[in-house]
């Protein structure tokens, strides 16, 4: 992701009716015009029930198919289990070195295992690694019971987190992903979860790139085959049940661009890796990501009337990042619609318009334009003077 920042060649016009000031920002041409943009072919055929490819920083969807169709998440469920435990660690309510009692239920849980032993004490950190690297169902249940008292209570907590993340078509009944008619999600919702996991816990996320882990004398390998095939891949999670098929959420970073793929319902372990690689290669080959504007930096200044100061700096509350076809940056156009007139007092963070970025007439991004500082009301004489000036302007 580049950090190019467009320059501000501006002109303004002020319609009498809506009293909005429109500023057109011309974007710097940073690539030679003689280099024509390569065509973007349609996405490759992907052998899976549903799939999604998006850019981590901009959030733009590059490829999608049946992303709102209800599916079984299988062990991709453990991304939410990990997210909650990471949240508890960050909050200080759980420590990595904290011992966890292994219940008979955790020990007996079927499917993939870390091979913990019943009635032993295992530190949280080891259970997390066993769940993330080895996809241990026993480790997942033990962590759920430790965090919430029971797996049922933990599942309720998982659903609360899902609602907060706006995962609208997800419902959990367990911490492992073992099949249940009421345990479901979508490719879109899994993308939301994966993005949150990478964004909110970058330190813990590094565990998802670990290729193997040994516990209780048993060495097991990470089931994400892309960790061996593509050096840019550093996560995330596999899943499989007979009904769900083979699933993989993968993330890769090349230079400063990170892509995330969600692939559900492939026919084999090799197939989910191969099809996920096709998605990632397509995204990196034909798209690029740019940071246009930085949050908190002055994007423009505008007239404020009847205040202690005459100029109000405006900017964004979050970075404005776009993902576009390669070598199309010189065709971007940014437009600012600014409310007019602006009368003091003004509070920092108050909305005064929006910034819209377009590419060849298609909207790429839109962000609120806000005051970057507070400006108090001016003196009586200043207010009267500005009132007179406003009558003429």
C-alpha positions in Angstrom: 0.0 0.0 0.0 1.6 3.3 -1.1 1.2 6.5 0.9 0.7 8.8 -2.0 -1.1 12.0 -1.0 -2.9 14.0 -3.7 -2.1 17.7 -4.0 -4.9 20.3 -3.7 -5.5 22.3 -6.9 -8.8 23.7 -6.0 -11.6 25.9 -7.4 -14.8 26.6 -5.7 -18.4 27.4 -6.6 -21.2 28.5 -4.3 -24.7 27.7 -5.4 -27.2 30.1 -3.8 -29.9 27.5 -3.2 -28.0 24.8 -1.2 -25.1 27.0 -0.2 -22.6 24.2 -0.5 -19.0 24.8 -1.6 -17.6 22.2 -3.9 -13.9 21.9 -4.2 -12.3 19.7 -6.8 -8.9 18.3 -6.0 -6.8 17.3 -8.9 -4.7 14.2 -8.1 -0.9 14.3 -8.9 0.0 12.2 -11.9 2.6 10.0 -10.4 3.0 7.5 -13.2 4.1 8.1 -16.8 1.2 8.6 -19.1 2.8 6.4 -21.7 2.2 3.4 -19.5 -1.3 2.3 -20.3 -3.2 0.5 -17.6 -3.4 -3.2 -18.1 -6.9 -4.7 -18.6 -8.3 -6.5 -15.5 -9.6 -9.9 -16.6 -12.5 -11.6 -14.9 -11.7 -13.5 -11.7 -10.5 -17.1 -12.2 -12.9 -20.0 -11.8 -12.9 -21.1 -8.1 -13.9 -24.6 -7.2 -15.7 -23.9 -3.9 -19.2 -23.3 -2.6 -18.6 -19.7 -1.6 -15.6 -17.4 -1.6 -14.4 -13.8 -1.0 -11.3 -11.8 -1.7 -10.8 -8.4 -0.2 -8.1 -5.8 0.6 -7.4 -5.6 4.3 -6.7 -1.9 4.5 -9.4 -0.5 2.3 -11.9 -3.3 2.9 -12.8 -3.4 -0.8 -14.2 -6.6 -2.2 -12.2 -7.8 -5.3 -13.9 -11.2 -5.8 -17.1 -12.5 -4.3 -19.4 -15.4 -4.8 -22.4 -16.4 -2.6 -20.9 -14.4 0.3 -24.2 -14.1 2.1 -25.2 -17.8 1.7 -25.5 -19.6 5.1 -22.7 -22.2 5.6 -21.1 -24.3 8.3 -17.9 -22.6 9.5 -16.3 -25.8 10.8 -13.0 -24.9 12.6 -13.1 -21.4 11.2 -15.2 -20.9 14.3 -12.0 -20.9 16.3 -11.2 -17.5 15.0 -14.0 -16.1 17.2 -12.9 -18.3 20.1 -9.4 -16.8 19.7 -10.7 -13.3 19.3 -12.5 -13.4 22.6 -9.6 -14.9 24.5 -7.3 -12.3 23.0 -9.7 -9.6 24.1 -9.8 -11.0 27.7 -6.0 -11.0 27.7 -5.8 -7.4 26.5 -8.4 -6.5 29.2 -6.2 -8.1 31.9 -8.9 -10.6 33.0 -6.9 -13.6 31.6 -3.1 -14.1 31.6 -1.1 -16.1 29.1 0.6 -18.0 31.9 -2.7 -18.7 33.7 -3.3 -22.4 34.3 -6.5 -23.9 32.9 -8.1 -27.0 34.3 -8.9 -29.6 31.6 -12.3 -31.0 32.1 -13.6 -34.4 31.1 -15.8 -32.7 28.5 -12.8 -30.9 26.9 -10.7 -34.1 27.0 -13.5 -36.1 25.3 -14.3 -33.6 22.6 -14.0 -35.4 19.2 -12.3 -34.2 16.0 -8.9 -32.6 15.8 -7.0 -32.6 19.1 -4.1 -31.0 20.9 -4.1 -34.1 23.1 -4.4 -32.5 26.5 -5.0 -34.8 29.5 -8.0 -34.8 31.7 -7.7 -33.1 35.2 -4.3 -31.5 34.3 -3.5 -27.8 34.3 -2.4 -26.2 31.0 -1.4 -22.6 30.6 -3.6 -20.4 28.4 -0.7 -19.7 26.0 -0.2 -23.4 25.2 -3.9 -23.9 24.7 -4.1 -21.0 22.3 -1.3 -22.4 20.3 -2.9 -25.8 20.3 -6.1 -24.3 19.1 -4.6 -22.0 16.5 -1.8 -24.3 15.1 -3.2 -27.8 15.6 -6.9 -26.8 15.6 -7.4 -28.7 18.8 -11.1 -29.0 19.7 -10.1 -30.0 23.2 -8.1 -26.8 23.6 -11.0 -24.8 22.3 -13.5 -26.2 24.8 -11.0 -25.8 27.7 -10.5 -22.1 26.9 -14.2 -21.6 26.5 -14.9 -23.2 29.9 -12.1 -21.2 31.5 -13.3 -17.9 30.1 -17.1 -18.2 30.6 -17.7 -21.1 33.0 -19.2 -23.4 30.4 -19.1 -23.8 26.6 -22.8 -22.8 26.3 -22.1 -19.6 28.2 -19.1 -18.9 26.0 -21.2 -19.5 22.8 -23.6 -16.8 24.1 -20.6 -14.5 24.4 -19.5 -15.4 20.9 -22.9 -14.3 19.6 -22.6 -11.0 21.4 -19.2 -10.3 19.8 -20.7 -11.3 16.4 -23.4 -8.7 16.9 -20.9 -6.0 17.8 -18.9 -6.7 14.7 -22.0 -6.5 12.6 -21.8 -10.2 11.6 -25.5 -10.2 10.7 -25.8 -13.8 9.5 -23.9 -15.7 12.1 -24.9 -17.8 15.0 -22.6 -19.9 17.3 -23.6 -22.8 19.5 -20.1 -24.1 20.4 -16.4 -22.9 20.4 -15.1 -25.6 18.0 -17.2 -25.6 14.9 -18.5 -29.1 15.3 -21.7 -29.5 13.2 -25.0 -28.3 14.5 -28.0 -27.0 12.6 -27.9 -23.7 14.5 -24.2 -23.2 14.1 -23.7 -21.1 10.9 -22.1 -18.1 9.3 -21.3 -16.6 5.9 -18.2 -15.8 3.8 -18.9 -12.1 4.4 -19.1 -12.5 8.1 -16.0 -14.5 8.3 -14.2 -11.8 6.3 -15.3 -9.3 9.0 -14.0 -11.5 11.7 -10.7 -12.2 10.0 -10.1 -8.5 9.4 -10.9 -7.7 13.1 -8.6 -10.4 14.3 -5.6 -9.2 12.3 -6.3 -5.5 13.0 -7.0 -5.7 16.8 -4.4 -8.3 17.8 -1.3 -8.0 15.6 1.0 -9.5 18.2 -1.1 -12.6 18.8 -1.8 -12.9 15.1 1.8 -13.9 14.5 0.9 -17.4 15.9 -1.2 -18.1 12.8 2.0 -18.3 10.7 3.6 -21.0 13.0 4.0 -24.2 10.9 4.2 -26.8 13.7 3.7 -27.2 17.4 4.6 -30.0 19.8 2.6 -30.8 22.9 2.5 -33.9 25.1 5.3 -35.4 22.9 3.2 -35.2 19.8 4.3 -33.0 16.9 1.5 -31.7 14.7 1.7 -29.4 11.6 -0.4 -26.4 10.7 -3.1 -27.5 8.2 -2.7 -24.3 6.2 -0.6 -25.6 3.3 -0.1 -22.1 1.9 2.3 -21.4 4.8 4.7 -23.7 2.9 3.8 -22.7 -0.6 3.8 -18.9 -0.4 6.2 -16.9 1.7 3.8 -14.0 1.7 1.0 -16.0 3.5 1.1 -15.5 7.3 -2.3 -17.0 8.3 -5.1 -17.7 9.1 -7.3 -20.7 9.7 -8.5 -24.0 8.1 -11.7 -25.9 8.8 -13.2 -29.2 7.7 -16.2 -31.4 8.4 -17.9 -33.8 6.1 -20.9 -31.5 5.7 -18.9 -28.2 5.5 -16.2 -29.5 3.1 -12.7 -28.0 3.2 -12.5 -24.4 4.2 -9.7 -21.8 4.5 -9.4 -18.2 5.5 -6.0 -17.0 4.3 -4.1 -13.7 4.5 -1.0 -12.7 2.6 1.1 -9.5 2.5 3.2 -8.5 -0.5 5.1 -5.3 0.0 2.6 -3.0 1.7 -0.6 -4.6 0.4 -2.5 -7.2 2.5 -5.2 -9.4 1.0 -7.6 -11.8 2.8 -9.4 -14.7 1.1 -12.3 -16.7 2.5 -12.9 -20.0 0.8 -15.7 -22.4 1.8 -16.7 -25.9 0.7 -13.7 -27.1 -1.4 -13.5 -30.8 -2.1 -10.0 -31.5 -0.6 -7.3 -30.0 1.6 -5.1 -29.5 -1.5 -8.1 -28.0 -3.3 -8.7 -25.3 -0.7 -5.1 -24.3 -0.8 -4.9 -24.3 -4.6 -8.1 -22.3 -5.0 -7.2 -19.8 -2.2 -3.8 -19.3 -3.9 -5.6 -18.5 -7.2 -7.7 -15.8 -5.4 -4.6 -14.2 -3.8 -2.5 -14.2 -7.0 -5.4 -12.6 -8.9 -5.7 -9.8 -6.3 -2.0 -9.0 -6.1 -1.5 -9.2 -9.9 -4.3 -6.8 -11.0 -4.9 -4.5 -8.0 -3.0 -2.0 -5.8 -3.8 -0.1 -2.7 -3.0 3.6 -1.9 -3.4 5.7 1.2 -4.7 9.0 -0.2 -5.2 11.0 3.0 -4.1 10.5 6.6 -6.5 10.8 9.5 -6.1 14.0 11.6 -4.1 15.9 8.9 -5.5 19.1 7.5 -7.0 18.3 4.1 -8.3 21.9 3.5 -9.2 25.0 5.4 -12.5 26.9 5.0 -14.0 30.2 6.2 -15.6 30.2 9.6 -17.7 33.2 10.5 -18.1 35.0 13.9 -15.3 33.1 15.5 -12.0 33.9 17.3 -10.3 32.7 14.1 -11.3 33.0 10.5 -10.0 29.7 9.1 -11.2 26.2 10.2 -9.0 23.2 9.3 -10.9 20.2 8.0 -9.8 16.6 7.7 -10.7 13.0 8.2 -11.3 10.8 11.3 -9.8 7.8 9.6 -7.3 7.2 6.8 -8.8 7.3 3.3 -7.5 4.2 1.5 -8.5 2.9 -1.9 -7.8 -0.3 -3.8 -7.9 0.1 -7.6 -6.8 -1.6 -10.7 -3.0 -1.3 -11.3 -1.7 1.9 -12.9 -5.0 3.7 -12.5 -3.9 6.2 -9.8 -3.6 9.1 -12.2 -7.3 8.8 -13.1 -8.5 9.3 -9.5 -10.5 12.4 -8.7 -11.3 13.6 -5.2 -14.2 15.9 -4.5 -15.0 17.8 -1.3 -18.5 19.0 -0.5 -18.2 21.5 2.3 -21.1 23.0 4.3 -21.4 26.8 3.9 -21.7 29.0 5.8 -20.0 27.7 8.9 -20.8 29.8 12.0 -18.8 29.7 15.2 -18.6 28.2 17.7 -17.4 24.9 16.2 -16.5 21.8 18.1 -13.6 19.5 17.1 -15.0 16.5 15.2 -18.1 18.2 14.0 -19.2 17.1 10.5 -18.9 19.8 7.8 -19.2 17.8 4.6 -17.7 14.8 2.9 -14.8 13.7 0.7 -15.6 11.5 -2.3 -13.0 9.7 -4.4 -14.0 8.5 -7.9 -12.3 6.5 -10.6 -13.7 7.0 -14.1 -17.0 8.2 -12.7 -17.3 5.2 -10.2 -17.3 6.0 -6.5 -14.3 4.3 -4.8 -14.6 5.8 -1.3 -16.5 8.4 0.7 -15.6 9.8 4.1 -17.0 12.5 6.5 -15.1 15.8 6.5 -14.8 17.1 10.1 -13.4 20.0 12.0 -9.9 19.3 13.3 -10.0 21.9 16.1 -12.5 23.8 18.1 -13.0 27.4 17.5 -14.9 29.6 20.0 -17.3 32.4 19.3 -15.6 35.7 18.6 -16.2 39.0 20.4 -19.3 41.0 19.9 -17.6 43.4 17.5 -16.1 40.5 15.5 -19.6 38.9 15.2 -21.2 42.1 14.1 -18.4 42.7 11.5 -18.8 39.2 10.1 -22.5 39.6 10.0 -22.1 42.6 7.7 -19.5 40.8 5.6 -21.8 37.8 5.1 -24.5 40.0 3.6 -22.1 40.9 0.8 -20.4 37.6 0.3 
